[in-house]
Amino acid sequence: MQVPHGTTFLDEGVVVMAEKKVAVEKKDNKLVKYFKGVKSEFKKITWPTLKQITNNTGTVLVAVIVVGVFIFILDWAFGNILQQFI
């Protein structure tokens, strides 16, 4: 029977300490590998320029205002129509 390096013996039983350390190292290696992958993927991202962000933000704000005004007009119109029947 082979005994792993770093094993501690107590009487006739064997307490295996080396295997636990290997398991922890494997978890650390998976975690490190994961974050290295994340870093690698972030480098592949094409980030928008400030001009693109400003343009897109302006487009969204105009669209929100137009839709808001449209809903306001519909609400006002239907409110007036309903007032005629009440």
DRENPAMAR-748312 format. One record per residue: x, y, z of N, C-alpha, C in turn; chain; residue in one letter; residue number from 1. Coordinates in Angstrom, 1 decimal, decimal comma, always signed. Atoms other than C-alpha are relative to their C-alpha. Layout:
BEGIN
+--------+--------+--------+--------+--------+--------+--------+--------+--------+--------+---------+-----+
:    n.X :    n.Y :    n.Z :   ca.X :   ca.Y :   ca.Z :    c.X :    c.Y :    c.Z : cadena : residuo : num :
+--------+--------+--------+--------+--------+--------+--------+--------+--------+--------+---------+-----+
:      X :      Y :      Z :      X :      Y :      Z :      X :      Y :      Z :      A :       A : NUM :
...
+--------+--------+--------+--------+--------+--------+--------+--------+--------+--------+---------+-----+
This chain:
BEGIN
+--------+--------+--------+--------+--------+--------+--------+--------+--------+--------+---------+-----+
:    n.X :    n.Y :    n.Z :   ca.X :   ca.Y :   ca.Z :    c.X :    c.Y :    c.Z : cadena : residuo : num :
+--------+--------+--------+--------+--------+--------+--------+--------+--------+--------+---------+-----+
:   +0,9 :   -1,2 :   +0,0 :   +0,0 :   +0,0 :   +0,0 :   +0,9 :   +1,2 :   +0,0 :      A :       M :   1 :
:   -0,8 :   -1,2 :   +0,0 :   +1,4 :   +3,4 :   -0,9 :   -0,7 :   +1,0 :   +0,9 :      A :       Q :   2 :
:   +0,5 :   -1,0 :   -0,9 :   +1,1 :   +6,2 :   +1,6 :   +0,3 :   +1,4 :   -0,6 :      A :       V :   3 :
:   -0,2 :   -1,3 :   +0,6 :   +0,7 :   +9,7 :   +0,2 :   +1,0 :   +0,9 :   +0,9 :      A :       P :   4 :
:   -0,9 :   -0,9 :   -0,7 :   +3,4 :  +12,3 :   +1,1 :   -0,8 :   +0,9 :   +0,9 :      A :       H :   5 :
:   +0,6 :   -0,9 :   -0,9 :   +2,4 :  +14,4 :   +4,1 :   -1,1 :   -0,7 :   +0,9 :      A :       G :   6 :
:   +1,0 :   +0,8 :   -0,8 :   +0,3 :  +11,6 :   +5,8 :   +0,5 :   -0,1 :   +1,4 :      A :       T :   7 :
:   -0,3 :   +0,1 :   -1,4 :   +0,1 :  +11,6 :   +9,5 :   -0,5 :   -1,3 :   +0,6 :      A :       T :   8 :
:   +0,4 :   +1,3 :   -0,6 :   +0,0 :   +8,3 :  +11,4 :   -0,4 :   +0,2 :   +1,4 :      A :       F :   9 :
:   +0,4 :   +0,1 :   -1,4 :   -1,9 :   +7,8 :  +14,6 :   -0,2 :   -1,5 :   +0,3 :      A :       L :  10 :
:   +0,0 :   +1,4 :   -0,4 :   -1,4 :   +4,4 :  +16,2 :   +0,0 :   -0,9 :   -1,3 :      A :       D :  11 :
:   +0,0 :   +0,9 :   +1,2 :   -2,4 :   +1,8 :  +13,5 :   -0,9 :   +0,6 :   -1,1 :      A :       E :  12 :
:   +0,9 :   -0,6 :   +1,0 :   -4,9 :   +4,1 :  +11,7 :   +0,8 :   +1,1 :   -0,7 :      A :       G :  13 :
:   -0,7 :   -1,0 :   +0,8 :   -3,9 :   +6,5 :   +9,0 :   -1,0 :   +1,2 :   -0,1 :      A :       V :  14 :
:   +0,8 :   -1,2 :   +0,2 :   -5,2 :  +10,1 :   +9,0 :   +0,6 :   +0,7 :   -1,3 :      A :       V :  15 :
:   -0,5 :   -0,5 :   +1,3 :   -4,8 :  +11,3 :   +5,4 :   -0,2 :   +1,5 :   -0,1 :      A :       V :  16 :
:   +0,0 :   -1,4 :   +0,0 :   -4,0 :  +15,0 :   +5,5 :   +0,3 :   +0,5 :   -1,5 :      A :       M :  17 :
:   -0,4 :   -0,5 :   +1,3 :   -2,5 :  +15,3 :   +2,0 :   -1,1 :   +0,0 :   -1,0 :      A :       A :  18 :
:   +1,2 :   +0,0 :   +1,0 :   -5,7 :  +14,4 :   +0,1 :   -0,9 :   +1,2 :   +0,2 :      A :       E :  19 :
:   +0,8 :   -1,2 :   -0,2 :   -7,6 :  +17,2 :   +1,8 :   +0,6 :   +1,2 :   -0,6 :      A :       K :  20 :
:   -0,7 :   -1,2 :   +0,6 :   -5,0 :  +19,7 :   +0,8 :   -0,1 :   +0,0 :   -1,5 :      A :       K :  21 :
:   +0,1 :   +0,0 :   +1,5 :   -5,1 :  +18,5 :   -2,8 :   -1,4 :   +0,4 :   -0,4 :      A :       V :  22 :
:   +1,4 :   -0,4 :   +0,3 :   -8,9 :  +18,9 :   -2,8 :   -0,1 :   +1,5 :   +0,0 :      A :       A :  23 :
:   +0,1 :   -1,4 :   -0,1 :   -8,6 :  +22,4 :   -1,6 :   +0,8 :   +0,7 :   -1,1 :      A :       V :  24 :
:   -0,7 :   -0,6 :   +1,1 :   -5,9 :  +23,2 :   -4,2 :   -0,7 :   -0,1 :   -1,3 :      A :       E :  25 :
:   +0,8 :   +0,1 :   +1,2 :   -8,1 :  +21,8 :   -6,9 :   -1,1 :   +1,0 :   -0,1 :      A :       K :  26 :
:   +1,1 :   -1,0 :   -0,1 :  -11,0 :  +24,1 :   -5,8 :   +0,6 :   +1,3 :   -0,3 :      A :       K :  27 :
:   -0,6 :   -1,3 :   +0,2 :   -8,6 :  +27,0 :   -5,8 :   +0,4 :   +0,1 :   -1,5 :      A :       D :  28 :
:   -0,4 :   +0,0 :   +1,4 :   -7,3 :  +26,1 :   -9,3 :   -1,2 :   +0,2 :   -0,9 :      A :       N :  29 :
:   +1,2 :   -0,2 :   +0,8 :  -10,9 :  +25,9 :  -10,6 :   -0,4 :   +1,5 :   +0,1 :      A :       K :  30 :
:   +0,5 :   -1,4 :   -0,2 :  -11,7 :  +29,3 :   -9,1 :   +1,0 :   +1,0 :   -0,7 :      A :       L :  31 :
:   -1,0 :   -0,9 :   +0,8 :   -8,5 :  +30,9 :  -10,5 :   -0,2 :   -0,2 :   -1,5 :      A :       V :  32 :
:   +0,3 :   +0,2 :   +1,5 :   -9,2 :  +29,3 :  -13,9 :   -1,2 :   +0,7 :   -0,4 :      A :       K :  33 :
:   +1,2 :   -0,7 :   +0,3 :  -12,7 :  +30,7 :  -13,8 :   +0,2 :   +1,5 :   -0,2 :      A :       Y :  34 :
:   -0,2 :   -1,5 :   +0,1 :  -11,6 :  +34,3 :  -13,1 :   +1,0 :   +0,3 :   -1,1 :      A :       F :  35 :
:   -0,9 :   -0,2 :   +1,1 :   -8,8 :  +34,0 :  -15,7 :   -0,9 :   +0,0 :   -1,3 :      A :       K :  36 :
:   +0,9 :   +0,1 :   +1,1 :  -11,5 :  +33,0 :  -18,2 :   -0,9 :   +1,3 :   -0,1 :      A :       G :  37 :
:   +0,8 :   -1,3 :   -0,1 :  -13,7 :  +36,0 :  -17,1 :   +0,8 :   +1,1 :   -0,5 :      A :       V :  38 :
:   -0,9 :   -1,1 :   +0,4 :  -10,8 :  +38,3 :  -17,6 :   +0,3 :   +0,0 :   -1,5 :      A :       K :  39 :
:   -0,2 :   +0,2 :   +1,4 :  -10,1 :  +36,9 :  -21,0 :   -1,2 :   +0,4 :   -0,8 :      A :       S :  40 :
:   +1,2 :   -0,3 :   +0,7 :  -13,7 :  +37,3 :  -22,1 :   -0,3 :   +1,5 :   +0,0 :      A :       E :  41 :
:   +0,2 :   -1,4 :   +0,0 :  -13,8 :  +40,9 :  -20,9 :   +0,9 :   +0,7 :   -1,0 :      A :       F :  42 :
:   -0,9 :   -0,6 :   +1,0 :  -10,9 :  +41,7 :  -23,1 :   -0,6 :   -0,1 :   -1,4 :      A :       K :  43 :
:   +0,6 :   +0,2 :   +1,3 :  -12,9 :  +40,4 :  -26,1 :   -1,2 :   +1,0 :   -0,3 :      A :       K :  44 :
:   +1,2 :   -0,9 :   +0,2 :  -15,8 :  +42,9 :  -25,5 :   +0,4 :   +1,3 :   -0,7 :      A :       I :  45 :
:   -0,1 :   -1,2 :   +0,7 :  -16,1 :  +45,8 :  -27,9 :   -0,9 :   +1,1 :   +0,8 :      A :       T :  46 :
:   +0,8 :   -0,9 :   -0,8 :  -17,1 :  +48,6 :  -25,5 :   -0,4 :   +1,2 :   -0,9 :      A :       W :  47 :
:   +0,4 :   -1,1 :   +0,8 :  -19,1 :  +51,5 :  -27,0 :   +0,8 :   +1,3 :   +0,4 :      A :       P :  48 :
:   -0,6 :   -1,2 :   -0,2 :  -17,6 :  +54,9 :  -27,4 :   -0,9 :   +1,0 :   +0,8 :      A :       T :  49 :
:   +0,8 :   -1,0 :   -0,7 :  -18,8 :  +58,0 :  -25,4 :   -1,0 :   +0,5 :   -1,0 :      A :       L :  50 :
:   +0,9 :   -0,6 :   +1,0 :  -20,4 :  +59,3 :  -28,6 :   -1,2 :   -1,0 :   -0,3 :      A :       K :  51 :
:   +1,0 :   +1,0 :   +0,2 :  -22,3 :  +56,0 :  -29,1 :   -1,0 :   +0,0 :   +1,2 :      A :       Q :  52 :
:   +0,8 :   +0,0 :   -1,2 :  -23,5 :  +56,0 :  -25,5 :   -0,9 :   +1,2 :   +0,0 :      A :       I :  53 :
:   +0,7 :   -1,2 :   -0,1 :  -24,6 :  +59,6 :  -25,7 :   -1,2 :   +0,0 :   -1,1 :      A :       T :  54 :
:   +1,0 :   +0,1 :   +1,0 :  -26,5 :  +59,0 :  -29,0 :   -1,1 :   -1,0 :   +0,4 :      A :       N :  55 :
:   +1,0 :   +1,0 :   -0,4 :  -28,2 :  +55,9 :  -27,7 :   -0,9 :   +0,5 :   +1,1 :      A :       N :  56 :
:   +0,8 :   -0,5 :   -1,1 :  -29,2 :  +57,6 :  -24,5 :   -1,0 :   +1,0 :   -0,5 :      A :       T :  57 :
:   +0,9 :   -1,0 :   +0,5 :  -30,7 :  +60,5 :  -26,4 :   -1,1 :   -0,6 :   -0,8 :      A :       G :  58 :
:   +1,0 :   +0,7 :   +0,7 :  -32,6 :  +58,1 :  -28,6 :   -1,0 :   -0,6 :   +0,9 :      A :       T :  59 :
:   +0,9 :   +0,6 :   -1,0 :  -34,0 :  +56,3 :  -25,6 :   -0,9 :   +1,1 :   +0,7 :      A :       V :  60 :
:   +0,7 :   -1,0 :   -0,7 :  -35,0 :  +59,5 :  -23,9 :   -1,1 :   +0,6 :   -0,9 :      A :       L :  61 :
:   +1,0 :   -0,5 :   +0,9 :  -36,8 :  +60,8 :  -27,0 :   -1,1 :   -1,0 :   -0,2 :      A :       V :  62 :
:   +1,1 :   +1,0 :   +0,1 :  -38,7 :  +57,5 :  -27,4 :   -0,9 :   +0,0 :   +1,2 :      A :       A :  63 :
:   +0,8 :   +0,0 :   -1,2 :  -39,8 :  +57,6 :  -23,8 :   -0,9 :   +1,2 :   +0,1 :      A :       V :  64 :
:   +0,8 :   -1,2 :   +0,0 :  -41,0 :  +61,1 :  -24,1 :   -1,2 :   -0,1 :   -1,0 :      A :       I :  65 :
:   +1,0 :   +0,1 :   +1,1 :  -42,9 :  +60,4 :  -27,4 :   -1,1 :   -1,0 :   +0,5 :      A :       V :  66 :
:   +1,0 :   +1,0 :   -0,5 :  -44,6 :  +57,3 :  -25,9 :   -0,8 :   +0,6 :   +1,2 :      A :       V :  67 :
:   +0,7 :   -0,6 :   -1,1 :  -45,4 :  +59,2 :  -22,7 :   -1,0 :   +1,0 :   -0,4 :      A :       G :  68 :
:   +0,9 :   -0,9 :   +0,5 :  -47,0 :  +62,0 :  -24,6 :   -1,2 :   -0,7 :   -0,7 :      A :       V :  69 :
:   +1,1 :   +0,8 :   +0,6 :  -49,0 :  +59,5 :  -26,7 :   -1,0 :   -0,6 :   +1,0 :      A :       F :  70 :
:   +0,9 :   +0,6 :   -1,1 :  -50,3 :  +57,7 :  -23,6 :   -0,8 :   +1,1 :   +0,7 :      A :       I :  71 :
:   +0,7 :   -1,1 :   -0,6 :  -51,1 :  +61,1 :  -22,0 :   -1,2 :   +0,5 :   -0,8 :      A :       F :  72 :
:   +1,1 :   -0,4 :   +0,9 :  -53,2 :  +62,1 :  -25,1 :   -1,1 :   -1,0 :   +0,0 :      A :       I :  73 :
:   +1,0 :   +1,0 :   -0,1 :  -55,0 :  +58,8 :  -25,1 :   -0,8 :   +0,0 :   +1,3 :      A :       L :  74 :
:   +0,6 :   +0,0 :   -1,3 :  -55,7 :  +59,0 :  -21,4 :   -0,9 :   +1,2 :   +0,1 :      A :       D :  75 :
:   +0,8 :   -1,2 :   -0,1 :  -57,0 :  +62,6 :  -21,7 :   -1,2 :   -0,2 :   -0,9 :      A :       W :  76 :
:   +1,2 :   +0,2 :   +0,9 :  -59,2 :  +61,7 :  -24,7 :   -1,0 :   -0,9 :   +0,5 :      A :       A :  77 :
:   +0,9 :   +1,0 :   -0,5 :  -60,7 :  +58,6 :  -23,2 :   -0,7 :   +0,6 :   +1,3 :      A :       F :  78 :
:   +0,6 :   -0,6 :   -1,2 :  -61,2 :  +60,5 :  -19,9 :   -1,1 :   +1,0 :   -0,4 :      A :       G :  79 :
:   +1,1 :   -1,0 :   +0,5 :  -63,2 :  +63,3 :  -21,8 :   -1,2 :   -0,8 :   -0,5 :      A :       N :  80 :
:   +1,1 :   +0,8 :   +0,6 :  -65,2 :  +60,7 :  -23,7 :   -0,9 :   -0,6 :   +1,1 :      A :       I :  81 :
:   +0,7 :   +0,6 :   -1,1 :  -66,1 :  +58,9 :  -20,5 :   -0,8 :   +1,0 :   +0,9 :      A :       L :  82 :
:   +0,7 :   -1,1 :   -0,7 :  -67,1 :  +62,2 :  -18,8 :   -1,3 :   +0,3 :   -0,7 :      A :       Q :  83 :
:   +1,2 :   -0,3 :   +0,7 :  -69,7 :  +62,7 :  -21,5 :   -1,1 :   -1,0 :   +0,4 :      A :       Q :  84 :
:   +1,0 :   +1,0 :   -0,4 :  -71,4 :  +59,4 :  -20,4 :   -0,4 :   +0,0 :   +1,4 :      A :       F :  85 :
:   +0,2 :   +0,1 :   -1,5 :  -71,2 :  +59,9 :  -16,7 :   -1,0 :   +1,2 :   +0,4 :      A :       I :  86 :
+--------+--------+--------+--------+--------+--------+--------+--------+--------+--------+---------+-----+
